[in-house]
Amino acid sequence: MTTQNSVKSTVTPGFEVFQAMHRSVHRTVLGNGIRLLVTENPSADIISARMLMQGGQRAEAPGKSGVAHLVSSVMTKGTKTRSSFEIAEQVEAIGASLGTDSSADHFQVTVKTVSSDFPGIFELAGEILQSPSFPETEVELERKLTLQGIRSQQEQPFNVAMDKMRHALYGDHPYADSGLGTVETVTQLTIEDLNEYHQRVFRPDNLIISIAGRITVEEAHAEVVRVFGDWSQPEQPMQPLELPTIAHNPKTNLTPQDTAQSIVIVGYLAPSINPELPNASADYAALKLLNTYLSGGLSSRLFIELREKRGLAYEVSAYYPMRLDVSFFVAYIGTAPDNTATALEGLRDELHRLTEVMLTEEELQTAKDKFLGQYALSKQTNAQLAQTFAWYEMLGLGLGYDDRLQTDIRNLTAATLRTTAKRIFGQPYLSILGPEGVLQPLSAEVLSSQI
């Protein structure tokens, strides 16, 4: 894990105190391996908690795509001692919030309630996390809903084009599939598969609990010990995931579909945020700032140049997610079918410009101000604080990453951004969806030309 600057707390023995987001965050590790983060914020009578485990889609076994989503959908539908109705009744009776979610790299249980009701809801969350029963009727209902969701995705042009892009980028890696899974895998998932995933991923030494709100460090620690203190760490250490290699192999996917607009996606493999990799933090900051410059709202470069000036786009944007393994950077545009080739050329020209032309000082500062402003606004509520600190802890970035990221952004130069763009925006992956008559004329030269 990344080294963090800290001082030992003189208030609560066993905790370290870190300064992040202008707040004191207390951190300790319980005897069973649970990592606990506590942020006191008494300004409102609300407590939010995030319970994160590294896993999610990334931990799905081959052929089990969608199992993490199905686990998250069914976990709140029954435990060893409570029915789905009893769980819902307890939560709704006090107006609390309790949910579960699975993403590419993690699984989480979320809680939000007034401080007086926190002990009861936190205990319920602990029971759901440790001993879900996966009732057969609930599993079958959620399976049907998931299959409906997958089929709905297959009817949406952008999702179809993006699915092709992910599979081209990631091959056999779990990142290739939608988080919902596929019709084939979800149809075949069994309750035994859900239990196997839960047993493998849900363990105290893989759990981070982040609590923020009107609660003291001592109170939070006591609640965690009360609810999770007797959860024993398995004798067998967690085994590292054996994941397929993600190889750079740019491809072009043309998907004929009779649709009112064409979808053009240009994609690249991009650096992971893994702190064990050299220059990971610097690369992440540079690409995040480039992403903000290209797609940060109505004043962004892509919106002004391709939509406002040239009238090519129904929608246009870019996306660069934080990932434990190799990430991706995509720019996409929805355009009238007759403009497909022109829109592809325009998207490529904008990315090529970043490899050759340095941003002006005004463009650079505007992008920095926009990123830092949006970042600050996204870290205000107890839920956002709990989520952010748990997320950085899970990624191994450390609680000081908040300050480091902002410093990295402020220190970026136009020359560094151009160097990063040159290195990342080489031969692209392409995914283009539109009417067959539009795709056929696209020449091999147009499709294979480099940025």
GIPE-V450608 format. One record per residue. N is the residue number from 1. PSI is psi as a letter, one per 20 degrees, with the letter a starting at -180 (none if undefined). OMEGA is omega as a letter, one per 30 degrees, with the letter a starting at -180 (NA if undefined). D_FIRST is the distance of its C-alpha to the first C-alpha in Angstrom with 2 decimals. Layout:
[[N,PSI,OMEGA,D_FIRST] [N,PSI,OMEGA,D_FIRST]]
This chain:
[[1,q,l,0.00] [2,p,l,3.78] [3,p,a,6.34] [4,q,l,8.77] [5,p,a,12.47] [6,r,l,14.06] [7,q,l,17.17] [8,p,l,18.15] [9,p,l,20.51] [10,i,a,24.05] [11,g,a,25.16] [12,o,a,23.18] [13,q,l,22.16] [14,i,l,18.84] [15,q,l,17.22] [16,q,a,15.22] [17,p,l,16.53] [18,q,l,14.98] [19,o,l,17.36] [20,p,a,16.93] [21,k,l,19.93] [22,k,l,22.21] [23,q,l,21.35] [24,p,l,19.87] [25,p,a,17.16] [26,p,a,16.91] [27,p,l,14.00] [28,r,l,14.43] [29,p,l,13.88] [30,r,a,17.26] [31,h,l,18.67] [32,j,l,18.61] [33,i,l,14.90] [34,p,l,15.43] [35,p,a,13.03] [36,p,l,15.56] [37,p,a,15.59] [38,p,l,19.02] [39,o,l,20.65] [40,p,l,24.24] [41,n,a,26.56] [42,j,a,30.16] [43,h,l,31.88] [44,q,a,32.83] [45,l,a,33.55] [46,q,l,30.90] [47,p,l,27.75] [48,q,l,25.33] [49,q,l,22.68] [50,p,l,20.23] [51,o,a,19.13] [52,q,l,16.65] [53,p,l,15.88] [54,p,a,14.22] [55,d,a,17.44] [56,b,a,20.27] [57,h,a,22.26] [58,h,a,19.65] [59,j,l,20.11] [60,p,l,23.88] [61,q,l,25.75] [62,p,l,28.21] [63,i,a,31.34] [64,k,a,29.82] [65,p,a,29.01] [66,i,a,29.38] [67,h,l,28.60] [68,g,l,25.58] [69,g,a,27.91] [70,h,l,30.68] [71,g,a,28.57] [72,h,a,27.61] [73,h,a,31.28] [74,i,a,32.68] [75,h,a,30.33] [76,j,a,32.21] [77,j,l,35.54] [78,q,l,35.77] [79,a,a,34.26] [80,h,a,35.83] [81,i,a,37.84] [82,q,l,38.15] [83,r,l,39.71] [84,g,a,38.68] [85,g,a,41.46] [86,h,l,40.43] [87,g,a,36.86] [88,h,a,38.16] [89,g,a,40.81] [90,h,a,38.46] [91,g,a,36.22] [92,h,a,39.17] [93,h,a,41.28] [94,j,l,39.11] [95,k,a,38.02] [96,r,l,34.33] [97,p,l,31.88] [98,p,a,29.93] [99,r,l,28.55] [100,q,a,26.34] [101,q,l,24.89] [102,p,l,23.21] [103,a,a,21.76] [104,g,a,20.44] [105,i,a,16.88] [106,r,l,17.22] [107,q,a,19.88] [108,q,l,20.67] [109,p,a,23.34] [110,q,l,24.52] [111,p,l,26.80] [112,p,a,28.84] [113,r,l,31.74] [114,q,a,33.61] [115,h,a,32.35] [116,h,a,35.31] [117,i,a,34.66] [118,g,a,30.92] [119,g,a,31.19] [120,g,a,33.40] [121,h,l,31.46] [122,h,l,28.10] [123,g,l,29.76] [124,g,l,31.11] [125,h,l,27.74] [126,h,l,26.41] [127,g,l,29.42] [128,g,a,29.03] [129,g,a,25.42] [130,h,a,26.20] [131,l,l,29.74] [132,q,a,30.99] [133,i,a,34.34] [134,m,a,34.52] [135,p,a,38.30] [136,g,a,40.12] [137,h,l,42.10] [138,h,l,39.07] [139,g,a,37.23] [140,h,l,40.33] [141,g,a,40.68] [142,h,l,37.12] [143,g,l,37.55] [144,g,l,40.65] [145,h,l,38.98] [146,g,l,36.09] [147,h,l,38.65] [148,g,l,40.50] [149,g,l,37.38] [150,g,a,36.81] [151,h,l,40.49] [152,g,l,40.35] [153,h,a,37.50] [154,i,l,39.69] [155,i,a,42.43] [156,o,a,40.41] [157,g,a,40.65] [158,g,a,37.33] [159,h,l,35.44] [160,g,a,37.42] [161,h,a,36.67] [162,h,l,32.95] [163,g,l,32.91] [164,g,l,34.50] [165,g,a,31.96] [166,g,a,28.94] [167,h,l,30.65] [168,g,a,31.42] [169,g,a,27.87] [170,i,l,26.15] [171,d,a,28.86] [172,i,l,27.98] [173,q,a,24.38] [174,h,l,24.11] [175,i,a,23.50] [176,h,a,27.13] [177,q,l,28.81] [178,q,l,29.28] [179,h,l,27.28] [180,i,a,30.66] [181,a,l,31.12] [182,r,l,34.46] [183,g,a,37.92] [184,g,a,38.00] [185,g,a,34.73] [186,h,l,35.12] [187,h,a,38.73] [188,i,a,37.77] [189,p,l,34.89] [190,r,l,35.91] [191,h,l,35.03] [192,h,l,33.75] [193,g,l,31.26] [194,g,l,30.04] [195,h,l,29.80] [196,g,l,27.94] [197,g,a,25.31] [198,g,a,25.04] [199,h,a,24.83] [200,h,a,22.10] [201,h,a,19.78] [202,n,l,20.79] [203,q,a,19.48] [204,h,a,18.03] [205,j,l,14.79] [206,j,a,14.20] [207,p,l,15.39] [208,p,l,14.19] [209,o,a,17.20] [210,p,a,17.52] [211,p,l,20.94] [212,p,l,22.66] [213,b,a,26.30] [214,m,l,29.09] [215,q,l,27.51] [216,r,l,26.50] [217,g,a,23.31] [218,g,l,25.57] [219,g,l,27.22] [220,g,l,24.10] [221,g,a,22.74] [222,h,l,26.21] [223,g,a,26.41] [224,g,l,23.18] [225,g,a,24.35] [226,g,a,27.80] [227,h,a,26.86] [228,i,a,23.91] [229,h,a,24.21] [230,j,l,26.32] [231,o,a,24.22] [232,q,l,23.50] [233,p,a,20.48] [234,q,l,21.98] [235,h,a,22.63] [236,p,l,21.45] [237,q,l,17.67] [238,p,a,16.45] [239,p,l,17.43] [240,q,a,15.55] [241,p,l,17.65] [242,n,a,20.28] [243,q,l,20.77] [244,q,l,23.49] [245,p,l,22.91] [246,o,a,23.37] [247,q,l,26.04] [248,o,a,27.51] [249,m,a,31.08] [250,p,a,32.67] [251,r,l,35.33] [252,p,l,37.91] [253,p,l,38.80] [254,p,a,42.09] [255,o,l,42.75] [256,p,l,46.38] [257,p,a,46.85] [258,n,a,49.77] [259,q,a,48.03] [260,i,l,48.99] [261,q,l,46.15] [262,q,l,44.13] [263,p,l,40.34] [264,p,l,38.81] [265,p,l,35.08] [266,p,a,33.60] [267,q,l,30.09] [268,q,l,27.50] [269,q,a,24.30] [270,r,a,21.58] [271,q,l,18.02] [272,r,l,15.09] [273,j,a,12.44] [274,o,a,9.74] [275,i,l,7.42] [276,i,l,7.87] [277,q,a,11.51] [278,p,l,13.55] [279,j,a,14.93] [280,g,a,13.35] [281,g,l,13.34] [282,g,l,16.78] [283,g,a,18.22] [284,g,a,17.28] [285,g,a,18.93] [286,g,a,21.93] [287,h,l,22.62] [288,g,a,22.27] [289,h,l,24.82] [290,h,l,27.06] [291,g,l,26.96] [292,g,l,28.03] [293,g,a,30.77] [294,h,a,32.07] [295,j,a,31.99] [296,m,l,31.40] [297,a,a,34.63] [298,i,l,38.34] [299,j,a,37.96] [300,q,a,35.51] [301,g,a,36.63] [302,g,a,37.02] [303,g,a,38.93] [304,g,a,41.30] [305,g,a,41.99] [306,h,l,42.24] [307,g,a,43.45] [308,g,a,45.31] [309,g,a,46.84] [310,i,l,47.36] [311,k,a,47.61] [312,i,a,45.62] [313,p,l,43.14] [314,g,l,43.41] [315,q,l,39.65] [316,p,a,37.19] [317,a,l,33.47] [318,r,a,30.13] [319,p,l,26.79] [320,n,a,23.20] [321,q,l,20.75] [322,p,a,16.94] [323,q,l,15.93] [324,g,l,13.16] [325,a,a,15.71] [326,p,a,18.32] [327,a,l,19.76] [328,q,l,23.33] [329,p,l,25.46] [330,q,l,28.93] [331,p,a,31.97] [332,q,a,34.84] [333,p,l,38.37] [334,p,a,41.04] [335,r,l,44.45] [336,p,a,48.10] [337,h,a,48.78] [338,i,a,51.14] [339,j,a,48.40] [340,g,a,45.86] [341,g,a,46.22] [342,g,l,46.40] [343,g,l,43.31] [344,g,l,41.34] [345,g,a,42.63] [346,g,l,41.76] [347,g,l,38.16] [348,g,a,37.77] [349,g,a,39.52] [350,h,l,37.12] [351,h,l,34.07] [352,h,l,35.97] [353,h,a,36.79] [354,h,l,33.13] [355,i,a,33.03] [356,h,a,36.19] [357,p,l,36.78] [358,q,l,34.52] [359,q,l,34.25] [360,r,l,36.58] [361,h,l,35.37] [362,g,l,36.63] [363,g,a,34.87] [364,g,a,31.56] [365,h,l,31.86] [366,g,l,33.05] [367,g,l,30.07] [368,g,a,27.67] [369,g,a,29.66] [370,g,a,29.74] [371,g,a,26.02] [372,h,l,25.15] [373,g,l,27.98] [374,h,l,27.03] [375,g,a,23.40] [376,g,a,24.68] [377,h,a,27.20] [378,j,a,24.73] [379,l,a,22.83] [380,g,a,25.88] [381,r,l,26.52] [382,g,l,24.91] [383,g,l,24.14] [384,g,l,22.44] [385,g,a,20.37] [386,g,a,19.32] [387,g,a,18.57] [388,g,a,16.55] [389,h,l,14.24] [390,g,a,13.80] [391,g,l,13.29] [392,h,l,10.54] [393,g,a,8.74] [394,h,a,9.64] [395,i,a,8.61] [396,j,a,4.90] [397,h,a,6.65] [398,q,a,7.02] [399,i,l,10.66] [400,j,a,11.70] [401,h,l,11.56] [402,g,l,15.12] [403,h,a,16.50] [404,g,a,14.78] [405,g,a,16.20] [406,h,l,19.56] [407,g,l,19.63] [408,g,a,18.90] [409,g,a,21.71] [410,h,a,24.08] [411,i,a,23.65] [412,q,l,24.40] [413,r,l,27.76] [414,h,l,30.30] [415,h,l,30.07] [416,g,l,26.32] [417,g,l,26.99] [418,g,l,29.86] [419,g,l,27.89] [420,g,l,25.19] [421,g,l,28.06] [422,h,a,29.81] [423,h,a,26.87] [424,g,a,26.12] [425,m,l,29.61] [426,c,l,31.49] [427,p,a,33.43] [428,q,l,32.80] [429,q,l,32.83] [430,p,l,35.75] [431,o,a,36.74] [432,p,l,40.14] [433,p,l,42.05] [434,a,l,45.64] [435,q,a,49.29] [436,h,a,50.22] [437,h,l,52.87] [438,h,a,50.29] [439,h,a,47.83] [440,g,a,50.50] [441,i,a,51.54] [442,o,a,48.04] [443,q,l,48.54] [444,h,l,46.28] [445,g,l,46.16] [446,g,a,44.89] [447,h,a,42.19] [448,i,a,40.93] [449,q,a,41.02] [450,q,l,37.75] [451,none,NA,36.29]]
